[in-house]
Amino acid sequence: MVPEFPAGNRVHGYRSYERSLCIELHRSGFPEYPSLIVEGNVARRREGGARVSSGGLELPPGDTGHDGVSGDIPPGAVSVARPMEIGAELDWGAEAWSEVRTRAQRAGRAYIWLNLVEQRLRAVVAAVLRPIYEPVHGEEWVVAAAGPAGQEWVQRAVAVREVSRRKGYLLDPADDNVLSFLTLPQLRELMVQHWPCFEPYFDDRRDVELALDELEVARNVVSRNRALSETVLAQAERASARLLEILGGGSGSAAAANRLPVDAVEELVGDRYADVVSVHSDRVRLQRQIPAEDLFGGARRVDAIGIGLNLLVQNFSGRRLIRLAESGCRIRLVFLNPASSAVRRRERELGLKKAELSRTVEMNILHMRRVRAQLRDPGAFEIHVFDETPRFTAYLVDGDGPDGLAVVQSYLRKARGMEAPVLVLRGGGREVVRPGQDTERGLFQTYREEFESFWSDSRPVS
């Protein structure tokens, strides 16, 4: 007979009931419970070497062998693996480090763009709203401009400013103001609330808000140190460049911006690489980033020197060249003389058939002559040839202005021009200044002087 559950104290009663139940079952030897045994005051049942108690499955103790399996554990028993050595899982392989560096590079680029936009927007807000509110509210003009709708976030900015003061985080006295502690969404809110004040300076409020919306995803990712995809980074860079242009922080003419917009990273650390904007392993990869239409379209001046100038002649139509010249662009082209011995040496270097390269160069020159013949002012389109050993090919676009761009390739013995590495240089007479060193010129000016030297020594083509 199984004893009834006792009344009274539930905990004590349950334990007494459990003990009595186990004793009765053990004495009676019920066939339904063949492996139930009594150990102390707890009933346990064996299942394949493991023990089952009122608390659930219990793992058997055992001194595991070298492979983590005990030699005397019955079949079906659950084995406890030996704990791993502390710190072993902290090692990073090459793949993990590569992923971390990629994340850091993307986040760094996005942060620079976001920082530029935020500083520019802060300057714009101060320039527009300070003259309105400061004469009445003094240093509290930001609080007054926020109004009742922005009391919560502006008071939070005031509190952060006070904490920064006490802890010595304000390293620049110019940042000791509430405006410097407003985030990008809060600056946007000030702008939207007072749009009639900003409207005379901007064409379309929607353009500003759309650009800021696109930046919000990247801003949240960067501020929380999460993974930033390449697509989101590209979107953030485009939105930042557009917003800086809208806010009056862009640089260069429209044509220069279409060729190769100035990168925020280039502006900050570009002096490490003189005036080199980008490097490409061959011309195919260059043209993916800067198509010929973007490179030469809208140019005021094009100076080119090389063997056959295929980048211009074969990738920019004659009709476009005519329109470019008729719009006022001055074009000077210097080809290698197809009848010179230098062409034959180059053919041998590349393993070409005899006269194969010279015929290509001659066809390019004839094509340019036909273009020149259709111009009202042939003097704006000049063609020269030189007889010296070709050392490089260079296309200098607007080289005499602040928005110049150059594409430069050195000739390799066994590689054709399409396969040679390409340097893209930024012009404008920018000087490279490094701490503790003298000011030095960039590469753009070097190649421009080299072009002028070849031009003066070359012969015109009638």
Secondary structure, DSSP 8 states (H G I E B T S, - for coil): -------S-HHHHHHHHHHHHHHHHHHHT-TT-TTEEEETTEEEEEETTEEEETTEEE-------TTS--TT--TT---------TTGGG---HHHHHHHHHHHHHHHHHHHHHHHHHHHHHHHHHHHHHHHHHHHHGGGHHHHHHTGGGHHHHHHHHHHHHHHHHHT---SGGG-SGGGG--HHHHHHHHHHTHHHHGGG-S-HHHHHHHHHHHHHHHHHHHTT----HHHHHHHHHHHHHHHHHTT---S-HHHHHH----HHHHHHGGGGTTEEEEESSHHHHHHHS-HHHHHTT-SEEEEESSS-HHHHTTS-HHHHHHHHHTT-EEEEEEE-TTSHHHHHHHHHHT--TTHHHHHHHHHHHHHHHHHHT-S-GGGEEEEEE-S---EEEEEESTTSTT-EEEEEE-BTTB-GGGS-EEEEE-S--EE--TTS--EE-HHHHHHHHHHHHHHHSEE--
